[in-house]
Amino acid sequence: MAPKLKRKTRNKLIRKDNNNKLSMQNVKREKLFHELKFSALNTERNQRFWRETLIRVKMPDVWRKIDVTWQTLEHAIDFKDYSISLLLDSLQEAQNQHRTINGAHVELIDKSLEAHETRLADVNTLFYGNVKTVLADKISQFENINYYRNKKEIALRKINLLVSHRGENASNIARSTAINTEDRRKDYEIIKKKDQIDQQMITRQYMRIAILFDRIMKFRSKINSYKKESMIELREITRESNFFHNIYRETNERFIFGTYFRYIYLIRNEKTINYLITSCKKDKHKTTTMSKEYNRGVKHMRGLLIKAERILGYMQICRKYETQDEKILPMIDNHPMRLSITDDNDVLPLQTVVKDFQHTINFWRRIGFTQIITTELRGEKNQLIIQANNLRKLVKRCLIDDTVQLSYTPSKMT
């Protein structure tokens, strides 16, 4: 029975929370409605007071303005009446002038009609005379046309005879060409068989290129993994080198300052001094061996990185010199073809193979030019590396001389 009591208490608590929330919301609503009522009353009072003040202040000015506008309206009406009377007078004068002008226009129209009738009579006489002359000319032209037509018919008969002779000659030539085409077709079939064999060889080469590309992708992934591992190892080696450099500095400082103070306290004990010198020499030997091993490891890792970067560089150069049409290293969707060698239907057509072959030739020409440029750049790079190595050797010698001088000064003190 215990879990039922717990459920009842929980339900009671939930109901209490809901009731409290509803009561709070109702209180807020009542407050909001109360404020809205007060705001409505205030607006009504302000409107009444505002209207009364406007009536008291603005009414005398309004009466004055009404008087002024009434006077201006009377003046405007008088002016309009005067202008209307003037316009009526001008209309009467215009009507009189229009009547006189219409009479003059009627007289001019009658005179122009008489002149046009005389001109039309003259034009009719000229037209009929021209028609008679044109008919005589056309009759003579038709006679000439018939004469030349007879001549052309005679010439066409002669041409038809020549065409018939030429047709017989053309049929003889067609027979001879058919015989020649059969011979050429035989030669073409022989060449076609050779081309199919070459095409199969090319498809095999493309298969090999695809396999090599897959290997290159695998090597690239391996190179990236090796690069990451080498970067991690380099970081660890740099940490160790920094640690050993710090130890070396601390030992030098201890050697410089410690020998001087020990010389003060242990000036009579020659054995302790010799022990300290031998321990310092051992520490120096250990630090030099560790630094040499570190330098060898760094050089080896850098060499691996350089090799990997060169391989990636060659791959990127190949991708740069490719185009949309010529893809030397095939991608997944680059050559959507069947790579079976036995079936004749699955082999690529001749034109595509020839295009790919031309693209490969152009690609390897470009690579030849780039190889010449890379050899020149490598020569310059080797010279720069030699100069850098010489500078490193000089820096090492300078550091060794400084350490020798520092070790020589406490020996003098002893």
Secondary structure, DSSP 8 states (H G I E B T S, - for coil): -HHHHHHHHHHHHHHHHHHHHHHHHHHHHHHHHHHHHHHHHHHHHHHHHHHHHHHHHHHHHHHHHHHHHHHHHHHHHHHHHHHHHHHHHHHHHHHHHHHHHHHHHHHHHHHHHHHHHHHHHHHHHHHHHHHHHHHHHHHHHHHHHHHHHHHHHHHHHHHHHHHHHHHHHHHHHHHHHHHHHHHHHHHHHHHHHHHHHHHHHHHHHHHHHHHHHHHHHHHHHHHHHHHHHHHHHHHHHHHHHHHHHHHHHHHHHIIIIIHHHHHHHSSS-HHHHHHHHHHHHHHHHHHHHHHHHHHHHHHHHHHHHHHHHHHHHHHHHHHHH--SS--SS--TTT------SS-STTS--HHHHHHHHHHHHHHHHHHHHHHHHHHHHHHHHHHHHHHHHHHHHHHHHHHHHHHHHHHHHHHHH-
